[in-house]
Each structure stands twice: as structure tokens, then as C-alpha cells.
């Protein structure tokens, strides 16, 4: 049975309890429970698929924040091989909220950079809940420049509530670090591929998300502000988060329709946290396909397309 259950997943609990009980009995008595187990497992799979097919925007936010959802380091051990982590921005310190380094994707050298959250309180404090300081973004930029020297593709994995807004971060130039990354990524002379794997929070996500192709896992979100923050500002009531989530157009489907992202990566039934291996396979297959395509494009043409991609965003047309 799941150890962490979202509100809308509660209808699954009784079926999971019955399945676990049957398996326990079978383990203790060696009884054959196949006939009893099969219909329960079938019903559980059908109900889970039905629930996840009709998620609201706020429910997708909940899935994107699920504590069991795979993070960057999880994908680095399943999608990539030979990962060598690189540390520090060469100016202040290392930032554990951003991890990055050389890795191989099907034998090809790539630079992988991503936000990293923690699994428990101690690790979350160490990782600052995935909220990077300016030194984290400067580390990311240093690694991008290193990749540029070797014409190695840059792959970024986005999963953050946002850039850290603390006093120290502001004193060390948080806004400048984010802006600098956007400027540099716009002209980086190597392919850039971004995948939003969980939360894509505002400038903290954009600072490593200006790419030739932007992908999103099916239950990830990408927004200028959290639904709770938006509701507090617009309606002075954080409980209006459902309304805010719908208005913000933060889901993968919304953003694909708006032309902000390029592709949605399907997740296994029940979300990436329900089957991390299947989620890793889907992510890996999609990354490999896009990297192969991008490497075939001449760099001047790639830069021109990158420029046109972002200049065209937000354009309105009358129908």
C-alpha cells in the first residue's frame, strides 16, 4: 500500500488494502489466491487510470510535488551512465540545490544539470528544498560553458518551487544570476534540451530552461508563480488555489497548446512516483530522440531557430 496518499487517490486505498491482505495470507499459508487477486488488481489499475485521466490543474500540482516522485539524481542513475558530478561556481561556494556534471546518454557525452530536492527533512535542508541560490545558477552556467567548449549537448532537468528569495541570495545577485543565464543560454553554441520533471517554478526554472526543445512530463507543471501565491495576491485567499491553478494554465497540455513547450512525455498510470522505472524509460527514450535530432542541425541554424522560438512566444493573432 502507498505510504503517501494524495486526497484524490483515497478511492484506491481500500483496493490496495485488500490486495496487500491477500498477498500477506498467500505468503503465510502458501494458498493460491490468483483468482481472487486478478480482478482486484485489474480494478485497481482501471480506477487509477480513470482518476489520473481526469486530474484538475491543482491535482497535477500535487502530483508534481509528490515526495516519492523521481528527482534529478534518480534519473541520473537510470537514464544516464558514468555520471561525474562537478561542484562549485568558482566564485562563492557549491550549491547542493543544483547538481550537474558529465554523463553519457547511449554512449554520447552530455552535460546534465538539474534541480535536486531532498527525500527527508535533513536532506531537504541540505538541498534547500530544490531552491537554488545565485551560486547554483552560476555553477550551472559554468558547466554549460564547459559543455560549449566540447560541443557537448546540454540537458537540464527542472524541478523547483522557484529560486531562493532569501536575503543572502539577493545580496549575492539572485536576479543578475538568473538574467545572466538567460542571456548566455540564448547564444550557447551547443544544443540545449530541457525537461520539466516536477515543478517548474518561475525564474528559478527559467534560469536553466531556455532551450532548443522544452519537454514536460505529463504531470509536471510550469508557471510564473505557485497557485497558492497567485491566489493570495489576486484574491487575498490562498484557499482559492484551485481557481488560480486553472487560470494560470500551468499544465503540460495547456503549455503545449500555447506553444511554450514542444512535447509531453507520458507518465505511467498513477504518475512517475508509481513506477519510476517506466518514467525513466519514457524520459530516456524522448531525450535520446531529441538529442539525435538537434545534433544534426548546424549550429548557426540552431541559434537562429532558438532566437525565433522565444521571440514568437506571446504573439497574439485574431481569428
Backbone torsions as a table, in degrees:
resi	resn	phi	psi	omega
1	UNK	NA	145.3	-178.8
2	UNK	-61.2	140.0	179.8
3	UNK	-88.9	-12.9	178.2
4	UNK	-138.8	118.9	-174.3
5	UNK	-120.3	128.7	174.5
6	UNK	-77.7	156.5	-175.6
7	UNK	-53.4	-45.3	-175.0
8	UNK	-76.5	-7.6	177.6
9	UNK	-90.5	-2.7	-175.3
10	UNK	-58.8	-33.1	176.6
11	UNK	-60.0	-17.6	-179.6
12	UNK	-82.6	-19.0	-170.9
13	UNK	-61.7	-44.2	-177.3
14	UNK	-64.9	-41.6	177.4
15	UNK	-63.9	-42.3	178.5
16	UNK	-63.1	-38.3	179.2
17	UNK	-63.8	-43.6	-179.9
18	UNK	-64.3	-40.9	179.3
19	UNK	-65.0	-44.3	179.0
20	UNK	-62.5	-38.9	-179.8
21	UNK	-66.0	-43.2	178.0
22	UNK	-62.0	-42.4	179.4
23	UNK	-65.4	-36.1	178.6
24	UNK	-65.1	-45.6	179.3
25	UNK	-61.6	-43.5	179.9
26	UNK	-62.4	-38.0	179.9
27	UNK	-68.9	-33.3	-177.4
28	UNK	-84.3	-30.2	-173.5
29	UNK	-115.8	-5.1	-176.4
30	UNK	62.1	22.5	179.0
31	UNK	-75.3	149.4	178.1
32	UNK	-87.5	109.8	-177.5
33	UNK	-111.8	19.3	-175.6
34	UNK	-57.0	-45.7	-177.4
35	UNK	-64.9	-37.9	179.3
36	UNK	-75.1	-33.1	-174.4
37	UNK	-76.1	-40.7	-173.6
38	UNK	-56.0	-50.6	-179.1
39	UNK	-66.0	-32.3	178.5
40	UNK	-67.5	-43.9	179.7
41	UNK	-66.8	-36.5	177.5
42	UNK	-64.9	-44.7	179.6
43	UNK	-64.4	-39.2	178.6
44	UNK	-62.0	-45.3	180.0
45	UNK	-63.7	-41.6	-179.9
46	UNK	-65.6	-43.3	-178.6
47	UNK	-67.2	-40.7	178.3
48	UNK	-62.7	-43.9	179.0
49	UNK	-63.0	-39.5	180.0
50	UNK	-65.3	-43.2	-180.0
51	UNK	-63.4	-47.0	-175.1
52	UNK	-75.5	-15.2	177.5
53	UNK	-77.4	-19.9	-173.8
54	UNK	-122.4	35.0	-178.9
55	UNK	-71.4	142.3	172.0
56	UNK	-79.4	170.5	179.2
57	UNK	-60.3	-42.1	-178.8
58	UNK	-69.4	-33.1	176.3
59	UNK	-66.4	-34.8	175.6
60	UNK	-67.1	-34.0	174.6
61	UNK	-60.7	-42.7	178.6
62	UNK	-61.6	-41.3	178.9
63	UNK	-66.4	-41.7	179.7
64	UNK	-61.0	-29.3	-179.1
65	UNK	-94.3	2.0	-174.8
66	UNK	-55.3	129.2	-175.6
67	UNK	-66.0	-15.4	178.3
68	UNK	-98.0	1.1	-178.8
69	UNK	-66.4	141.1	179.1
70	UNK	-61.9	138.5	178.6
71	UNK	-106.7	-178.0	-176.7
72	UNK	-55.6	-48.2	-178.2
73	UNK	-63.9	-30.1	175.9
74	UNK	-64.7	-45.6	179.8
75	UNK	-69.8	-30.5	177.9
76	UNK	-64.7	-25.9	179.8
77	UNK	-94.0	-10.0	-178.2
78	UNK	-114.9	-40.4	-178.4
79	UNK	-86.6	-36.6	-174.6
80	UNK	-110.4	166.5	174.8
81	UNK	-130.3	164.0	173.7
82	UNK	55.1	40.7	-179.7
83	UNK	-71.4	130.0	175.9
84	UNK	-122.2	108.9	-175.9
85	UNK	-76.1	138.7	176.6
86	UNK	-113.7	143.5	-171.8
87	UNK	-122.3	153.9	167.3
88	UNK	83.6	152.6	178.8
89	UNK	-102.4	-0.3	-179.1
90	UNK	65.2	16.8	178.6
91	UNK	-128.6	-40.4	-175.9
92	UNK	-134.0	-65.3	-179.1
93	UNK	-166.7	179.3	173.0
94	UNK	-85.4	149.3	177.7
95	UNK	-120.6	109.4	-177.8
96	UNK	-66.7	-11.8	178.4
97	UNK	-72.9	-16.5	175.0
98	UNK	-121.5	125.9	174.4
99	UNK	-114.6	150.3	-179.9
100	UNK	-169.4	160.0	177.8
101	UNK	164.0	-178.0	178.8
102	UNK	-74.1	144.7	174.6
103	UNK	-153.0	172.6	176.1
104	UNK	-118.0	138.0	175.5
105	UNK	-121.3	104.9	-173.7
106	UNK	55.3	41.6	177.5
107	UNK	84.1	-7.5	-179.0
108	UNK	-93.8	132.8	179.1
109	UNK	-72.1	128.5	177.8
110	UNK	-137.4	157.4	173.1
111	UNK	-102.3	119.1	-178.7
112	UNK	-109.0	130.6	-179.3
113	UNK	-134.5	135.2	179.9
114	UNK	-160.5	159.2	173.3
115	UNK	-73.4	149.9	178.7
116	UNK	-135.0	119.9	173.9
117	UNK	-93.9	175.3	178.5
118	UNK	-106.9	161.7	179.8
119	UNK	-92.9	-21.2	179.2
120	UNK	-139.1	179.8	-175.5
121	UNK	-60.5	-45.0	-178.4
122	UNK	-61.5	-45.7	-178.7
123	UNK	-70.7	-35.7	178.0
124	UNK	-64.4	-37.4	176.2
125	UNK	-65.5	-39.4	178.2
126	UNK	-65.1	-41.1	-178.1
127	UNK	-89.2	-1.4	-178.7
128	UNK	55.9	37.5	177.1
129	UNK	57.3	27.7	179.0
130	UNK	77.9	11.6	180.0
131	UNK	-99.9	110.5	-173.0
132	UNK	-79.8	147.7	169.8
133	UNK	-87.0	171.9	178.7
134	UNK	-58.5	-32.9	179.0
135	UNK	-66.0	-25.7	175.1
136	UNK	-67.6	-43.3	179.2
137	UNK	-71.7	-31.9	176.2
138	UNK	-71.6	-33.8	172.9
139	UNK	-62.6	-45.7	179.5
140	UNK	-58.0	-43.0	-179.7
141	UNK	-66.7	-38.4	177.0
142	UNK	-59.8	-42.0	-179.7
143	UNK	-69.9	-34.5	176.4
144	UNK	-64.2	-42.4	178.1
145	UNK	-64.1	-36.3	177.3
146	UNK	-64.0	-43.3	177.3
147	UNK	-62.7	-38.8	179.8
148	UNK	-59.7	-39.1	-179.5
149	UNK	-60.1	-33.0	-177.6
150	UNK	-104.3	7.5	-177.9
151	UNK	53.5	37.0	178.3
152	UNK	-91.6	136.7	178.3
153	UNK	-59.5	145.0	175.9
154	UNK	-104.7	127.4	176.8
155	UNK	-118.9	122.9	179.0
156	UNK	-115.5	139.6	178.9
157	UNK	-114.9	117.6	-172.5
158	UNK	-99.7	127.1	176.3
159	UNK	-162.2	84.1	-176.3
160	UNK	-149.8	143.5	172.5
161	UNK	-68.4	-22.0	-179.0
162	UNK	152.3	170.5	175.8
163	UNK	-67.0	146.9	-177.5
164	UNK	-67.0	126.8	-175.8
165	UNK	-97.6	20.4	-176.3
166	UNK	-71.5	167.1	-177.0
167	UNK	-60.4	-46.3	-179.3
168	UNK	-61.0	-40.8	179.3
169	UNK	-63.4	-40.8	178.9
170	UNK	-67.9	-39.2	179.2
171	UNK	-63.1	-33.4	-178.4
172	UNK	-90.8	8.0	171.1
173	UNK	89.3	52.4	-179.8
174	UNK	-59.9	-48.0	-178.1
175	UNK	-63.4	-40.8	179.5
176	UNK	-64.1	-40.4	-178.7
177	UNK	-63.6	-42.4	178.9
178	UNK	-65.9	-46.8	-179.7
179	UNK	-62.2	-40.9	179.5
180	UNK	-61.7	-42.0	179.0
181	UNK	-62.0	-40.9	179.9
182	UNK	-62.6	-44.1	179.6
183	UNK	-62.8	-46.2	-175.9
184	UNK	-70.4	-39.3	-179.8
185	UNK	-67.2	-29.1	180.0
186	UNK	-62.8	-26.3	-176.6
187	UNK	-121.4	12.1	179.2
188	UNK	-63.6	127.9	-171.7
189	UNK	-90.9	52.2	174.6
190	UNK	-157.8	153.5	-179.0
191	UNK	-61.3	140.8	176.7
192	UNK	-123.7	129.9	-179.5
193	UNK	-129.7	126.1	-178.2
194	UNK	-117.6	138.9	172.8
195	UNK	-127.9	124.1	173.9
196	UNK	-84.7	114.7	-173.6
197	UNK	-103.8	-10.1	-180.0
198	UNK	-153.8	-108.2	176.3
199	UNK	-91.0	133.7	172.8
200	UNK	-113.3	86.7	-171.0
201	UNK	-94.9	100.3	166.1
202	UNK	54.0	-142.9	-177.2
203	UNK	-62.4	-26.7	177.6
204	UNK	-63.2	-29.2	176.0
205	UNK	-85.3	-43.1	-178.1
206	UNK	-60.6	-30.6	-175.8
207	UNK	-62.3	-19.1	173.1
208	UNK	-126.4	17.9	-171.7
209	UNK	-118.2	5.9	177.4
210	UNK	-83.5	104.2	-168.5
211	UNK	-137.3	167.7	175.3
212	UNK	-69.9	-35.8	175.7
213	UNK	-134.1	133.6	177.5
214	UNK	-118.5	121.5	-179.0
215	UNK	-113.1	156.7	174.8
216	UNK	-136.9	134.4	168.4
217	UNK	-64.7	149.5	-171.1
218	UNK	-52.5	-39.2	-176.6
219	UNK	-106.1	21.2	173.9
220	UNK	-89.7	168.5	179.6
221	UNK	-135.1	155.6	-175.6
222	UNK	-146.0	117.4	-170.8
223	UNK	-155.4	158.6	178.3
224	UNK	-76.0	-19.4	-179.1
225	UNK	-158.9	156.0	177.4
226	UNK	-71.0	153.4	177.4
227	UNK	-57.7	-37.6	179.2
228	UNK	-65.0	-42.4	179.0
229	UNK	-66.0	-41.4	178.6
230	UNK	-62.6	-44.7	-179.2
231	UNK	-63.8	-38.7	180.0
232	UNK	-65.6	-34.6	-179.4
233	UNK	-78.2	-48.3	-173.8
234	UNK	-76.9	-40.4	-173.9
235	UNK	-119.9	5.8	-179.7
236	UNK	54.3	32.1	-175.0
237	UNK	-154.2	103.8	-177.5
238	UNK	-64.7	-18.8	179.5
239	UNK	-70.4	-9.4	177.0
240	UNK	-85.0	21.2	-175.2
241	UNK	-62.1	-33.1	177.7
242	UNK	-61.2	-46.1	179.1
243	UNK	-62.7	-42.5	-179.7
244	UNK	-65.8	-41.6	-178.9
245	UNK	-60.9	-40.1	178.2
246	UNK	-67.0	-41.2	-176.8
247	UNK	-70.3	-31.4	-175.2
248	UNK	-73.8	-18.6	-178.2
249	UNK	56.4	61.7	-172.1
250	UNK	-103.3	-5.3	-176.6
251	UNK	-82.4	164.0	-180.0
252	UNK	-60.8	-39.7	179.8
253	UNK	-62.9	-44.4	178.9
254	UNK	-60.8	-46.0	-173.8
255	UNK	-73.5	-29.3	174.2
256	UNK	-67.4	-42.0	178.9
257	UNK	-64.1	-35.2	-179.7
258	UNK	-80.5	-8.4	179.5
259	UNK	81.7	14.5	179.9
260	UNK	-79.4	-34.3	178.5
261	UNK	-118.3	169.7	-174.0
262	UNK	-108.1	-23.4	-178.1
263	UNK	-162.4	148.4	174.4
264	UNK	-104.9	130.7	177.4
265	UNK	-96.8	117.9	-177.8
266	UNK	-64.4	140.6	176.5
267	UNK	-103.0	157.9	176.4
268	UNK	-65.6	158.1	177.9
269	UNK	-54.4	131.0	-178.0
270	UNK	92.2	0.4	177.5
271	UNK	91.4	168.0	-177.5
272	UNK	-60.9	-30.9	-179.0
273	UNK	-70.1	-22.7	-179.3
274	UNK	-76.7	-28.5	-179.4
275	UNK	-149.9	78.1	-176.8
276	UNK	-58.1	-33.8	-179.5
277	UNK	-66.0	-43.2	178.4
278	UNK	-65.7	-38.3	178.3
279	UNK	-63.8	-41.1	179.3
280	UNK	-65.2	-39.6	178.4
281	UNK	-62.5	-44.7	179.9
282	UNK	-64.2	-43.6	179.3
283	UNK	-64.3	-46.2	-178.5
284	UNK	-61.3	-44.9	179.8
285	UNK	-60.7	-41.5	-178.2
286	UNK	-70.2	-42.1	178.4
287	UNK	-61.8	-44.3	-179.3
288	UNK	-60.7	-42.8	-179.1
289	UNK	-62.9	-45.5	-177.7
290	UNK	-70.8	-37.5	178.5
291	UNK	-63.6	-42.3	178.1
292	UNK	-60.1	-42.3	-179.9
293	UNK	-65.5	-44.5	-176.5
294	UNK	-67.8	-33.9	-178.3
295	UNK	-69.3	-18.5	179.6
296	UNK	-81.8	-13.0	-176.1
297	UNK	-89.9	131.5	176.5
298	UNK	-60.0	144.4	-171.2
299	UNK	-60.9	-39.0	179.8
300	UNK	-63.7	-39.7	178.1
301	UNK	-68.7	-37.5	179.0
302	UNK	-63.2	-43.6	179.5
303	UNK	-65.1	-38.5	178.6
304	UNK	-64.6	-43.7	178.6
305	UNK	-64.2	-39.0	179.3
306	UNK	-62.3	-44.2	178.7
307	UNK	-61.4	-47.3	-178.4
308	UNK	-64.7	-35.7	-179.6
309	UNK	-57.3	-47.1	-175.3
310	UNK	-84.6	-28.0	175.5
311	UNK	-68.4	-27.1	-177.4
312	UNK	-82.8	-12.4	-178.3
313	UNK	-70.8	138.8	177.8
314	UNK	86.8	-0.6	178.9
315	UNK	-71.7	137.1	-179.9
316	UNK	-108.4	145.1	176.6
317	UNK	-137.7	143.4	179.0
318	UNK	-87.6	137.6	179.2
319	UNK	-107.5	NA	NA
